[in-house]
Amino acid sequence: MIAGLWWVSTEVLPNREHTDPEWLGKYEKPIFSDGKLLEGSAIGQGESLKLPLPVIQQIIDDTILYEEETQSVIITTPRKLVLLKTDEKTGQINNKPVELRFAPEKQDEVIYLPADLLTELYGAEVHEDSASGAVLLMTPGEQLNHVTVKESSKKDFTVALREEGSIHAPILQDMKSGTKLRILGEQEEWYYVQLYNGYTGFVKKASTVEGDSRQVPELEQALSPGKEKWKSKKVNLTWEAVYQVAPKPASIGELPGVNVVSPTWFSLIDGEGNVKSKADSAYVNWAHNQGMQVWGLFSNSFEPDLTTEALSSFDKRMTTILQMLHYAKLYDLDGINIDYENVYTKDGPNLTQFMRELRPLASEYGLVVSIDVTPKSNSEMWSAFLDRRALAPVVDYLILMAYDEHWAASPVSGSVASLPWVEASVNRILQEDGVDPDQMILGIPLYTRVWSETKVDGKTKVKSKAIGMKKAKEIIETYKLTPEFSADTGQNYVEYKEGDVLNRIWLEDAVSLQSRVDLAKSLGLAGVATWTRSFASAEAWDVLKQIIE
């Protein structure tokens, strides 16, 4: 009889033992996301509730930056650049002062931010339970499916929330009729649920009725004002290389099909982030009268040490950004094209942060923001520093400089941009980095190189010289050459001798340009960009304009 009673009590009757969640008492204000307990505790309550920065970075936005030296928190969204300082109620949004209801604070080396900022900036929902202290953090787009504890006419009716999906598991909480439960999972006749006091456990499906389902609303992600103008148009950009003397608009001539010019007017001049300008209002007026936008190019002067210094702090980055915006307004620019090259790999994250901080301020001015990127390679100074996956969401366009497959000091002769190499370079970024085709502009060379090969001690010694399309045609006419199509490179090729020197040229001409335009169209890219305007022959523009037709 005793054995039978023990069997009934352990195998038939439900367990009435109660237990507490493991987290109870571990944190004063535990934080949950998607039913999971997170490391760390919230502080404050009600309107003064604050969440630890590591939790916010983990769940909401891993790009939020804390700058230890200035004790500043930097938050960037497509339209807002937010600067907060610990223990200060005055912050900045888009470089304008704003009064906060509650200041960020630092406790035990942890930064805490006001919870209401998450709702305002990201659309996150924060639920605080006053009894348990639990804080539930729900992110935009998160699906919330609910059931409720069924009604009963019995007095003091409750349903058990159990530690496991078994009637023999201990009870975490006795739930009254109408209690709302979020479904986290299912296990045969059990739901795995979370109450809004943070408790998670199992409830019998038969003890619940269907509740509401909803999705946490996502903030509307509208196109930037600058890109809105290009929503249904393709870009046909040409760079204007400006050295000592600015080109006179009257000498440029017609550029049929070109709808953007990008003159190399702006450059970094010191580690403080100051900008040198060679901008020319006459050129802007000429371009606008031709129906072209002007995207001023800003470079880091290809100086890696200056770049390290100028990107090293928020204040220095803002010096650059504010000066560029000043010039954009002064010269009535339509966009800013960023060209950072010869950069240490360690500075890559700071360059991405620079772009995050530039984007919302440039959007206020209605400017298009683009950045030039190289094809992916292991080269530290020319490729590895570029985080293309991270850059894509914070710019309007990535412009892929798909040239210099064989560069000026290449040890072997070869094409500047063979078609298979170009196509592979584009596809690698689209596929590996998740870049949308309509965000990428294909950079095309209007130059080639004359490769001069000589034999020295049985070895081939190579020198090269860059030439434009016009000069290449002159060489062909002078030496009465007949270009031959190279299937390997997808372009025409010529060679000729001068004494013991073999000169080889993989031509950039109507044939090669046509293949690039066709590639851009077939992949649905946002357009093309050409380096540089002065290298082009008249036939170049006739081919390139097909991108907008």
Solvent accessible surface area in square Angstrom, and as a share of the most:
residue,aa,sasa,rsa
1,M,194,0.87
2,I,148,0.75
3,A,77,0.59
4,G,40,0.38
5,L,116,0.58
6,W,163,0.57
7,W,141,0.49
8,V,56,0.32
9,S,58,0.38
10,T,50,0.29
11,E,93,0.42
12,V,71,0.41
13,L,96,0.48
14,P,61,0.38
15,N,38,0.20
16,R,142,0.52
17,E,102,0.46
18,H,98,0.44
19,T,40,0.24
20,D,92,0.48
21,P,15,0.09
22,E,171,0.77
23,W,18,0.06
24,L,75,0.37
25,G,76,0.73
26,K,125,0.53
27,Y,37,0.14
28,E,152,0.68
29,K,21,0.09
30,P,1,0.01
31,I,0,0.00
32,F,5,0.02
33,S,11,0.07
34,D,70,0.36
35,G,11,0.10
36,K,131,0.55
37,L,67,0.33
38,L,13,0.06
39,E,135,0.60
40,G,24,0.23
41,S,24,0.15
42,A,2,0.02
43,I,32,0.16
44,G,38,0.37
45,Q,128,0.57
46,G,50,0.48
47,E,120,0.54
48,S,38,0.25
49,L,8,0.04
50,K,18,0.08
51,L,0,0.00
52,P,4,0.03
53,L,7,0.04
54,P,76,0.48
55,V,2,0.01
56,I,0,0.00
57,Q,50,0.22
58,Q,121,0.54
59,I,44,0.22
60,I,31,0.16
61,D,21,0.11
62,D,117,0.61
63,T,37,0.22
64,I,5,0.02
65,L,61,0.30
66,Y,46,0.18
67,E,23,0.10
68,E,108,0.48
69,E,160,0.72
70,T,47,0.27
71,Q,83,0.37
72,S,2,0.02
73,V,0,0.00
74,I,1,0.00
75,I,2,0.01
76,T,14,0.08
77,T,22,0.13
78,P,61,0.39
79,R,103,0.38
80,K,66,0.28
81,L,3,0.02
82,V,2,0.01
83,L,17,0.08
84,L,0,0.00
85,K,69,0.29
86,T,12,0.07
87,D,110,0.57
88,E,83,0.37
89,K,114,0.48
90,T,64,0.37
91,G,3,0.03
92,Q,65,0.29
93,I,39,0.20
94,N,12,0.06
95,N,64,0.33
96,K,113,0.48
97,P,111,0.70
98,V,48,0.28
99,E,127,0.57
100,L,27,0.14
101,R,137,0.50
102,F,54,0.22
103,A,14,0.11
104,P,0,0.00
105,E,43,0.19
106,K,62,0.26
107,Q,76,0.34
108,D,137,0.71
109,E,142,0.64
110,V,46,0.27
111,I,9,0.05
112,Y,23,0.09
113,L,1,0.00
114,P,6,0.04
115,A,8,0.06
116,D,60,0.31
117,L,12,0.06
118,L,3,0.02
119,T,71,0.41
120,E,99,0.44
121,L,10,0.05
122,Y,33,0.13
123,G,13,0.13
124,A,0,0.00
125,E,47,0.21
126,V,43,0.24
127,H,65,0.29
128,E,48,0.21
129,D,28,0.15
130,S,115,0.74
131,A,100,0.78
132,S,24,0.16
133,G,9,0.09
134,A,0,0.00
135,V,0,0.00
136,L,10,0.05
137,L,1,0.01
138,M,9,0.04
139,T,31,0.18
140,P,39,0.24
141,G,24,0.23
142,E,27,0.12
143,Q,86,0.38
144,L,0,0.00
145,N,58,0.30
146,H,4,0.02
147,V,5,0.03
148,T,33,0.19
149,V,1,0.01
150,K,76,0.32
151,E,136,0.61
152,S,42,0.27
153,S,122,0.79
154,K,147,0.62
155,K,184,0.78
156,D,127,0.66
157,F,46,0.19
158,T,55,0.32
159,V,14,0.08
160,A,19,0.15
161,L,0,0.00
162,R,11,0.04
163,E,75,0.34
164,E,105,0.47
165,G,17,0.17
166,S,37,0.24
167,I,52,0.26
168,H,68,0.31
169,A,6,0.05
170,P,30,0.19
171,I,0,0.00
172,L,18,0.09
173,Q,55,0.25
174,D,51,0.27
175,M,3,0.01
176,K,147,0.62
177,S,40,0.25
178,G,40,0.39
179,T,35,0.21
180,K,85,0.36
181,L,0,0.00
182,R,16,0.06
183,I,42,0.21
184,L,47,0.24
185,G,26,0.25
186,E,118,0.53
187,Q,84,0.37
188,E,149,0.67
189,E,89,0.40
190,W,12,0.04
191,Y,37,0.14
192,Y,71,0.27
193,V,0,0.00
194,Q,2,0.01
195,L,7,0.04
196,Y,47,0.18
197,N,25,0.13
198,G,0,0.00
199,Y,26,0.10
200,T,29,0.17
201,G,1,0.01
202,F,31,0.13
203,V,0,0.00
204,K,73,0.31
205,K,61,0.26
206,A,84,0.65
207,S,20,0.13
208,T,16,0.09
209,V,78,0.45
210,E,162,0.73
211,G,23,0.22
212,D,68,0.35
213,S,72,0.46
214,R,96,0.35
215,Q,102,0.45
216,V,0,0.00
217,P,89,0.56
218,E,116,0.52
219,L,78,0.39
220,E,158,0.71
221,Q,133,0.59
222,A,65,0.51
223,L,73,0.36
224,S,4,0.03
225,P,50,0.31
226,G,0,0.00
227,K,32,0.14
228,E,76,0.34
229,K,112,0.47
230,W,10,0.03
231,K,136,0.57
232,S,109,0.70
233,K,111,0.47
234,K,72,0.31
235,V,0,0.00
236,N,1,0.00
237,L,0,0.00
238,T,1,0.00
239,W,3,0.01
240,E,4,0.02
241,A,16,0.12
242,V,7,0.04
243,Y,149,0.57
244,Q,171,0.76
245,V,123,0.71
246,A,38,0.29
247,P,28,0.18
248,K,148,0.63
249,P,27,0.17
250,A,105,0.81
251,S,90,0.58
252,I,17,0.09
253,G,43,0.42
254,E,139,0.62
255,L,18,0.09
256,P,53,0.33
257,G,22,0.21
258,V,11,0.06
259,N,28,0.14
260,V,0,0.00
261,V,0,0.00
262,S,0,0.00
263,P,0,0.00
264,T,25,0.14
265,W,3,0.01
266,F,3,0.01
267,S,23,0.15
268,L,2,0.01
269,I,87,0.44
270,D,41,0.21
271,G,14,0.13
272,E,98,0.44
273,G,0,0.00
274,N,44,0.22
275,V,9,0.05
276,K,105,0.44
277,S,33,0.22
278,K,74,0.31
279,A,18,0.14
280,D,36,0.19
281,S,57,0.37
282,A,57,0.44
283,Y,3,0.01
284,V,3,0.02
285,N,86,0.44
286,W,37,0.13
287,A,0,0.00
288,H,61,0.27
289,N,126,0.64
290,Q,92,0.41
291,G,64,0.61
292,M,9,0.04
293,Q,29,0.13
294,V,0,0.00
295,W,0,0.00
296,G,0,0.00
297,L,6,0.03
298,F,0,0.00
299,S,15,0.10
300,N,0,0.00
301,S,45,0.29
302,F,83,0.35
303,E,86,0.39
304,P,23,0.15
305,D,94,0.49
306,L,54,0.27
307,T,0,0.00
308,T,32,0.18
309,E,85,0.38
310,A,2,0.02
311,L,2,0.01
312,S,56,0.36
313,S,22,0.14
314,F,12,0.05
315,D,91,0.47
316,K,41,0.17
317,R,3,0.01
318,M,12,0.05
319,T,43,0.25
320,T,2,0.01
321,I,0,0.00
322,L,68,0.34
323,Q,52,0.23
324,M,2,0.01
325,L,4,0.02
326,H,104,0.46
327,Y,41,0.16
328,A,2,0.01
329,K,150,0.64
330,L,108,0.54
331,Y,42,0.16
332,D,89,0.46
333,L,11,0.06
334,D,29,0.15
335,G,0,0.00
336,I,0,0.00
337,N,0,0.00
338,I,1,0.00
339,D,13,0.07
340,Y,4,0.02
341,E,27,0.12
342,N,33,0.17
343,V,0,0.00
344,Y,61,0.23
345,T,56,0.32
346,K,134,0.57
347,D,5,0.03
348,G,3,0.03
349,P,94,0.59
350,N,45,0.23
351,L,1,0.01
352,T,5,0.03
353,Q,6,0.03
354,F,2,0.01
355,M,0,0.00
356,R,38,0.14
357,E,0,0.00
358,L,2,0.01
359,R,30,0.11
360,P,0,0.00
361,L,5,0.02
362,A,0,0.00
363,S,7,0.04
364,E,94,0.42
365,Y,101,0.38
366,G,16,0.16
367,L,6,0.03
368,V,2,0.01
369,V,1,0.00
370,S,0,0.00
371,I,1,0.00
372,D,2,0.01
373,V,0,0.00
374,T,21,0.12
375,P,18,0.11
376,K,49,0.21
377,S,60,0.39
378,N,154,0.79
379,S,45,0.29
380,E,85,0.38
381,M,41,0.18
382,W,108,0.38
383,S,3,0.02
384,A,49,0.38
385,F,5,0.02
386,L,10,0.05
387,D,70,0.36
388,R,11,0.04
389,R,134,0.49
390,A,26,0.20
391,L,1,0.00
392,A,8,0.06
393,P,92,0.58
394,V,22,0.12
395,V,3,0.02
396,D,2,0.01
397,Y,4,0.01
398,L,0,0.00
399,I,0,0.00
400,L,0,0.00
401,M,18,0.08
402,A,0,0.00
403,Y,26,0.10
404,D,56,0.29
405,E,40,0.18
406,H,39,0.17
407,W,126,0.44
408,A,60,0.46
409,A,82,0.63
410,S,5,0.03
411,P,99,0.62
412,V,88,0.51
413,S,17,0.11
414,G,5,0.04
415,S,3,0.02
416,V,2,0.01
417,A,0,0.00
418,S,9,0.06
419,L,45,0.22
420,P,71,0.45
421,W,65,0.23
422,V,0,0.00
423,E,70,0.31
424,A,62,0.48
425,S,11,0.07
426,V,0,0.00
427,N,35,0.18
428,R,107,0.39
429,I,0,0.00
430,L,25,0.12
431,Q,138,0.61
432,E,84,0.38
433,D,15,0.08
434,G,52,0.50
435,V,6,0.03
436,D,87,0.45
437,P,53,0.34
438,D,86,0.45
439,Q,24,0.11
440,M,0,0.00
441,I,0,0.00
442,L,0,0.00
443,G,1,0.01
444,I,1,0.00
445,P,0,0.00
446,L,0,0.00
447,Y,13,0.05
448,T,4,0.02
449,R,22,0.08
450,V,15,0.09
451,W,2,0.01
452,S,24,0.16
453,E,26,0.12
454,T,42,0.24
455,K,153,0.65
456,V,74,0.43
457,D,139,0.72
458,G,71,0.69
459,K,153,0.65
460,T,62,0.36
461,K,120,0.51
462,V,31,0.18
463,K,139,0.59
464,S,33,0.21
465,K,132,0.56
466,A,47,0.36
467,I,8,0.04
468,G,9,0.09
469,M,6,0.02
470,K,120,0.51
471,K,92,0.39
472,A,3,0.03
473,K,92,0.39
474,E,94,0.42
475,I,18,0.09
476,I,32,0.16
477,E,122,0.55
478,T,96,0.56
479,Y,85,0.32
480,K,178,0.76
481,L,33,0.17
482,T,110,0.64
483,P,51,0.32
484,E,121,0.54
485,F,123,0.51
486,S,25,0.16
487,A,87,0.68
488,D,123,0.64
489,T,18,0.10
490,G,9,0.09
491,Q,1,0.01
492,N,23,0.12
493,Y,38,0.15
494,V,6,0.03
495,E,83,0.37
496,Y,24,0.09
497,K,136,0.58
498,E,86,0.39
499,G,69,0.66
500,D,131,0.68
501,V,41,0.23
502,L,44,0.22
503,N,3,0.02
504,R,63,0.23
505,I,0,0.00
506,W,26,0.09
507,L,4,0.02
508,E,4,0.02
509,D,25,0.13
510,A,32,0.25
511,V,65,0.37
512,S,0,0.00
513,L,0,0.00
514,Q,53,0.24
515,S,22,0.14
516,R,3,0.01
517,V,0,0.00
518,D,69,0.36
519,L,15,0.07
520,A,0,0.00
521,K,93,0.39
522,S,87,0.56
523,L,48,0.24
524,G,33,0.31
525,L,1,0.00
526,A,7,0.05
527,G,0,0.00
528,V,0,0.00
529,A,0,0.00
530,T,0,0.00
531,W,65,0.23
532,T,3,0.02
533,R,39,0.14
534,S,67,0.43
535,F,60,0.25
536,A,5,0.04
537,S,8,0.05
538,A,81,0.63
539,E,58,0.26
540,A,0,0.00
541,W,16,0.06
542,D,75,0.39
543,V,15,0.09
544,L,0,0.00
545,K,63,0.27
546,Q,50,0.22
547,I,4,0.02
548,I,72,0.37
549,E,138,0.62
